Each structure stands twice: as structure tokens, then as C-alpha cells.
Amino acid sequence: MTGASDDCTPAVVTDGFTKRFGSVTAVEGLRMTVPVESVYGLLGPN
């Protein structure tokens, strides 16, 4: 097992992400940076 990386490059970056299902906009304009070795989730009404 290795330690955390010294590289500061994020695992995931999104800027202005939008997701639509037909006429329903589920996510609009999402900006998010997820660091390495992190877990993120998006929760909302179904």
C-alpha cells in the first residue's frame, strides 16, 4: 500500500456540467473538484 500522492492534480474536475432528462433539468451548472482519495456523492429528490 502506498501513501497519498504528492501530485496536486484532482481526480475529477467539472465546470458547468448540466444533465437533463427530457424537459427536466436534474443538474445545472455544476462546478466541482474532487481531490485524489476522496469520495463525493450528489443527493437529491428522486
C-alpha positions in Angstrom: 0.0 0.0 0.0 1.3 3.4 -0.9 0.7 6.8 0.8 -1.2 9.7 -0.7 0.2 11.1 -4.0 2.3 14.3 -3.8 0.7 15.3 -7.2 -2.0 18.0 -6.6 -3.9 17.1 -9.7 -7.5 16.4 -8.8 -9.2 13.1 -9.6 -12.3 14.8 -11.1 -12.9 18.3 -12.3 -16.2 19.6 -13.8 -17.1 23.1 -14.7 -20.6 23.9 -15.9 -21.9 20.4 -16.0 -25.6 20.1 -16.9 -27.7 16.9 -17.0 -31.3 16.9 -18.5 -33.9 14.2 -18.7 -36.3 15.4 -21.4 -37.7 18.7 -20.2 -36.4 18.1 -16.6 -33.1 19.7 -15.7 -31.6 17.4 -12.9 -28.3 19.3 -12.6 -27.4 22.7 -14.0 -24.0 24.5 -14.0 -22.2 22.2 -11.5 -18.7 23.1 -10.7 -16.8 20.5 -8.6 -13.3 19.5 -7.9 -12.7 16.1 -6.2 -9.3 15.5 -4.7 -7.5 12.2 -5.1 -8.5 9.6 -2.5 -11.9 11.3 -1.8 -15.4 10.1 -2.3 -18.2 12.5 -3.2 -21.9 11.9 -3.9 -24.8 14.0 -5.2 -28.1 13.5 -3.4 -31.4 15.0 -4.2 -35.1 14.2 -4.7 -36.0 11.3 -7.0 
